Amino acid sequence: MANELNVFGAAPQGLTAHSVGAAMATTRQAQEVQAAMVVAKNFPRDQRQSMDRILESCMRPTLAQDATYEFSRGGTKISGPSIRLAECIAQSWGNIDFGFIELDRKNGESTVQAYAWDLETNTRQSRVFTVKHQRDTRGGSYAVTEERDIYELIANQSARRVRNCILSLIPGDVIDKALQQCDLTLRQQTHGVPIEQLRRDMVDAFAEFNVTPEMLAAFCQKQSVDYLDEKDINRLRKTYTGFRDGIIGTDYFTGRMQDLAAQNAQKKAAPTAAPAQDAAPAPEAAEAEMTGLDAL
């Protein structure tokens, strides 16, 4: 009845304020992408200059310290470029748009898309995943309701997917050279620094994750942190990066200590066979044994 009395006629079907706003936002975003692609075509990247910028960035000690992560899973060492290094490479490579978008939010969870887009070659990588609005702690899980906390939760879980999208676009040899430069920078930085200072810095860094010096020593299979060498420090630095980026859980060191304790218990419980008194070792075995002692 109201539409019949309206002298201006009935409203067209489907043209609500929400749909008009969404259409305008979509059109604006499409125009921004088109403009960025035109700029990328007009100003293509110089790969030599881009590589020089990447290597120069990897000469910064602060970036080199956070360039890689490393941890063990199932007896296999897993390592790779960190989130910060991937973002730095994308910025130096040029003409790459990357980030994440919250697509939907309902029932206490968000649907998020992480992406990386090479505007010059029109190559795009994306990951769609779900983020529950809850935090997991040792005492259990609890719901997150504050808008700022929800955004931080989404941003933390999106960062790893964005990194994977970026690494899928950048050539593999470029990433390898960046990692090599970061390792070289670290070796040059630690040269001349007292090992005691490196140990103290590492203990202080892990303290924020409630990792004790005893855990660090057990992880490196040393009697105490006073026996850590530069190789152990570099390994712990990469593990710390995994902690900070959320790749490794807070219970990682606890699980590692339990595994080492179980292995030591098995070694102690294993029966040792008594050597035969009257049987002389074979010449080949004796020679192999002498060779092993010489190697020590």
C-alpha positions as CSV (number, residue, x, y, z in Angstrom):
1,M,0.0,0.0,0.0
2,A,2.8,2.4,0.8
3,N,4.4,1.8,-2.6
4,E,1.1,2.5,-4.3
5,L,0.7,5.9,-2.5
6,N,4.3,7.0,-3.2
7,V,4.0,9.6,-6.0
8,F,7.6,8.8,-7.1
9,G,6.8,5.2,-7.8
10,A,8.1,1.9,-6.4
11,A,11.8,1.5,-5.6
12,P,13.7,-0.7,-8.0
13,Q,14.3,-4.2,-6.7
14,G,17.6,-4.9,-5.1
15,L,18.9,-1.3,-4.8
16,T,19.2,-1.0,-1.0
17,A,21.6,1.3,0.8
18,H,23.8,-1.6,1.8
19,S,24.1,-3.0,-1.7
20,V,24.8,0.4,-3.2
21,G,27.6,1.0,-0.6
22,A,29.1,-2.4,-1.3
23,A,29.0,-1.8,-5.1
24,M,30.7,1.5,-4.6
25,A,33.4,-0.1,-2.4
26,T,34.0,-2.8,-5.0
27,T,34.2,-0.3,-7.8
28,R,36.7,1.8,-5.9
29,Q,38.9,-1.2,-5.1
30,A,38.8,-2.3,-8.7
31,Q,39.9,1.1,-9.9
32,E,42.8,1.2,-7.4
33,V,44.0,-2.2,-8.6
34,Q,43.8,-1.1,-12.2
35,A,45.7,2.1,-11.5
36,A,48.4,0.1,-9.6
37,M,48.7,-2.4,-12.5
38,V,49.1,0.5,-15.0
39,V,51.9,2.1,-12.9
40,A,53.6,-1.3,-12.6
41,K,53.5,-1.8,-16.4
42,N,54.9,1.7,-17.0
43,F,57.6,1.4,-14.4
44,P,58.7,-2.3,-14.4
45,R,61.2,-3.5,-11.9
46,D,64.9,-3.8,-12.8
47,Q,65.8,-7.2,-11.3
48,R,69.5,-6.2,-10.8
49,Q,68.6,-3.2,-8.9
50,S,66.0,-5.1,-6.9
51,M,68.5,-7.8,-6.0
52,D,71.0,-5.1,-4.9
53,R,68.3,-3.6,-2.6
54,I,67.5,-7.0,-1.1
55,L,71.2,-7.8,-0.4
56,E,71.8,-4.3,1.0
57,S,68.8,-4.8,3.4
58,C,70.2,-8.2,4.5
59,M,73.4,-6.4,5.5
60,R,71.5,-4.9,8.4
61,P,72.2,-6.9,11.6
62,T,68.7,-6.3,13.0
63,L,67.1,-7.9,9.9
64,A,69.7,-10.7,9.7
65,Q,69.0,-11.7,13.3
66,D,65.3,-12.2,12.5
67,A,65.7,-13.6,9.0
68,T,65.2,-17.3,9.6
69,Y,63.4,-19.6,11.9
70,E,64.3,-23.2,12.8
71,F,62.8,-26.0,14.9
72,S,62.7,-29.8,15.0
73,R,59.6,-31.9,14.3
74,G,59.6,-35.7,14.3
75,G,63.4,-35.7,14.2
76,T,63.5,-33.5,11.1
77,K,64.9,-30.0,11.1
78,I,62.5,-27.4,9.6
79,S,63.7,-24.0,8.7
80,G,62.9,-21.2,6.3
81,P,62.6,-17.4,5.8
82,S,60.8,-15.4,8.5
83,I,57.9,-13.1,8.0
84,R,60.0,-10.0,8.3
85,L,62.5,-11.2,5.7
86,A,59.6,-12.1,3.3
87,E,58.1,-8.7,3.7
88,C,61.5,-7.0,3.2
89,I,62.1,-9.0,0.0
90,A,58.7,-8.1,-1.4
91,Q,59.2,-4.4,-0.7
92,S,62.7,-4.4,-2.3
93,W,61.5,-6.6,-5.3
94,G,58.9,-4.0,-6.1
95,N,55.4,-3.9,-7.8
96,I,54.0,-6.5,-5.3
97,D,50.8,-5.9,-3.3
98,F,50.4,-8.2,-0.3
99,G,48.3,-8.3,2.9
100,F,45.1,-9.8,4.2
101,I,41.4,-9.1,4.1
102,E,38.6,-10.1,6.5
103,L,35.9,-11.5,4.2
104,D,33.3,-12.4,6.7
105,R,32.6,-12.5,10.5
106,K,29.9,-14.5,12.2
107,N,29.4,-17.1,14.9
108,G,32.5,-16.1,16.8
109,E,34.9,-16.6,13.9
110,S,36.3,-14.7,10.9
111,T,36.9,-15.8,7.3
112,V,40.2,-14.2,6.1
113,Q,42.0,-14.1,2.9
114,A,45.8,-13.6,2.8
115,Y,47.3,-12.7,-0.6
116,A,50.3,-11.5,-2.6
117,W,49.9,-10.1,-6.1
118,D,52.6,-9.3,-8.6
119,L,51.1,-6.4,-10.3
120,E,53.7,-6.5,-13.1
121,T,53.1,-10.1,-14.2
122,N,49.5,-10.3,-12.9
123,T,50.4,-13.4,-10.9
124,R,48.5,-13.8,-7.6
125,Q,48.7,-16.2,-4.7
126,S,46.0,-16.3,-2.0
127,R,45.0,-18.4,1.1
128,V,41.5,-18.5,2.6
129,F,41.2,-19.7,6.2
130,T,39.1,-19.3,9.3
131,V,40.2,-17.7,12.6
132,K,38.2,-18.4,15.7
133,H,37.9,-15.5,18.1
134,Q,39.5,-17.3,21.0
135,R,42.9,-17.6,22.6
136,D,44.5,-20.8,23.8
137,T,46.5,-20.8,27.0
138,R,47.8,-23.5,29.3
139,G,44.8,-23.0,31.5
140,G,42.3,-23.4,28.6
141,S,40.7,-21.3,26.0
142,Y,38.7,-18.1,26.4
143,A,36.7,-16.0,23.9
144,V,38.0,-12.8,22.5
145,T,35.4,-10.0,22.2
146,E,37.3,-6.7,22.0
147,E,37.7,-5.4,18.5
148,R,41.4,-4.7,19.0
149,D,42.1,-8.1,20.3
150,I,40.2,-9.7,17.4
151,Y,42.3,-7.7,14.9
152,E,45.5,-8.7,16.6
153,L,44.5,-12.3,16.6
154,I,43.6,-12.2,12.9
155,A,46.8,-10.3,12.0
156,N,49.0,-12.8,13.8
157,Q,47.5,-15.8,12.1
158,S,47.4,-14.0,8.7
159,A,51.1,-13.1,8.8
160,R,52.3,-16.7,8.2
161,R,49.9,-17.1,5.2
162,V,51.0,-13.8,3.7
163,R,54.6,-14.9,4.0
164,N,53.8,-18.2,2.1
165,C,52.1,-16.2,-0.6
166,I,55.0,-13.8,-1.0
167,L,57.6,-16.7,-1.1
168,S,55.5,-18.3,-3.9
169,L,55.9,-15.2,-6.1
170,I,59.6,-14.4,-5.5
171,P,62.1,-16.6,-7.4
172,G,63.7,-19.2,-5.3
173,D,67.3,-18.2,-6.1
174,V,66.6,-14.7,-4.9
175,I,65.4,-16.0,-1.5
176,D,68.5,-18.3,-1.3
177,K,70.9,-15.4,-1.9
178,A,69.1,-13.3,0.7
179,L,69.5,-16.0,3.3
180,Q,73.2,-16.4,2.5
181,Q,73.7,-12.7,2.9
182,C,71.9,-12.8,6.3
183,D,74.1,-15.6,7.5
184,L,77.2,-13.7,6.4
185,T,76.0,-10.6,8.3
186,L,75.4,-12.6,11.4
187,R,78.9,-14.1,11.3
188,Q,80.4,-10.7,10.9
189,Q,78.3,-9.2,13.7
190,T,79.2,-11.9,16.3
191,H,82.9,-11.7,15.4
192,G,84.7,-10.1,18.3
193,V,81.7,-10.1,20.6
194,P,82.4,-12.0,23.9
195,I,80.6,-15.4,24.0
196,E,79.4,-14.6,27.5
197,Q,77.5,-11.6,26.2
198,L,75.9,-13.6,23.5
199,R,74.8,-16.2,26.1
200,R,73.3,-13.6,28.4
201,D,71.4,-11.9,25.5
202,M,69.9,-15.2,24.4
203,V,68.8,-16.1,28.0
204,D,67.2,-12.7,28.3
205,A,65.4,-13.0,25.0
206,F,63.9,-16.4,25.8
207,A,62.8,-15.2,29.3
208,E,59.8,-13.5,27.9
209,F,58.5,-16.9,26.7
210,N,59.1,-18.4,30.2
211,V,62.0,-20.5,28.8
212,T,64.6,-21.1,31.5
213,P,68.4,-21.4,31.0
214,E,68.1,-25.1,32.0
215,M,65.7,-25.6,29.1
216,L,68.1,-23.9,26.7
217,A,71.0,-26.0,27.9
218,A,68.9,-29.2,27.6
219,F,67.8,-28.2,24.1
220,C,71.4,-27.8,22.9
221,Q,72.4,-31.0,24.9
222,K,74.8,-29.0,27.1
223,Q,75.4,-29.2,30.8
224,S,74.5,-25.5,31.2
225,V,74.2,-22.3,29.2
226,D,77.9,-21.6,30.1
227,Y,78.9,-24.3,27.6
228,L,76.9,-22.8,24.7
229,D,79.1,-22.0,21.7
230,E,78.4,-19.7,18.6
231,K,76.8,-22.5,16.7
232,D,74.3,-23.1,19.6
233,I,73.7,-19.3,19.7
234,N,72.8,-19.2,16.0
235,R,70.5,-22.1,16.4
236,L,68.7,-20.6,19.3
237,R,68.4,-17.3,17.5
238,K,66.5,-19.0,14.7
239,T,64.3,-20.8,17.2
240,Y,63.5,-17.5,18.9
241,T,62.3,-16.1,15.6
242,G,60.0,-19.1,15.3
243,F,58.6,-18.3,18.7
244,R,58.1,-14.7,18.0
245,D,56.3,-15.3,14.6
246,G,54.0,-17.9,16.2
247,I,55.4,-20.8,14.2
248,I,56.6,-22.6,17.3
249,G,54.3,-23.1,20.3
250,T,55.2,-22.2,23.9
251,D,55.4,-25.8,24.9
252,Y,58.1,-26.6,22.3
253,F,61.0,-26.7,24.8
254,T,58.9,-28.7,27.3
255,G,58.2,-31.3,24.7
256,R,61.9,-31.4,23.6
257,M,63.0,-31.9,27.2
258,Q,60.6,-34.8,27.7
259,D,61.8,-36.4,24.4
260,L,65.5,-36.1,25.5
261,A,64.7,-37.5,29.0
262,A,62.9,-40.5,27.4
263,Q,65.9,-41.1,25.1
264,N,68.3,-41.0,28.0
265,A,66.1,-43.4,30.0
266,Q,66.1,-45.8,27.1
267,K,69.8,-45.7,26.8
268,K,70.3,-46.4,30.5
269,A,67.7,-49.2,30.4
270,A,69.3,-50.9,27.3
271,P,71.2,-54.0,28.4
272,T,74.9,-54.1,27.5
273,A,76.2,-57.3,26.1
274,A,79.3,-58.7,27.9
275,P,82.3,-59.0,25.6
276,A,83.6,-62.5,24.9
277,Q,86.9,-63.2,26.8
278,D,88.4,-65.8,24.6
279,A,87.3,-64.6,21.1
280,A,89.9,-62.4,19.4
281,P,88.6,-59.6,17.2
282,A,88.8,-60.1,13.5
283,P,91.6,-58.2,11.7
284,E,89.0,-56.1,9.8
285,A,87.2,-55.2,13.0
286,A,90.5,-54.3,14.8
287,E,91.6,-52.1,11.9
288,A,88.2,-50.4,11.9
289,E,88.4,-49.8,15.6
290,M,91.8,-48.2,15.3
291,T,90.6,-46.0,12.5
292,G,87.7,-44.8,14.7
293,L,90.1,-44.0,17.5
294,D,92.4,-42.1,15.2
295,A,89.4,-40.0,14.0
296,L,88.7,-39.0,17.6
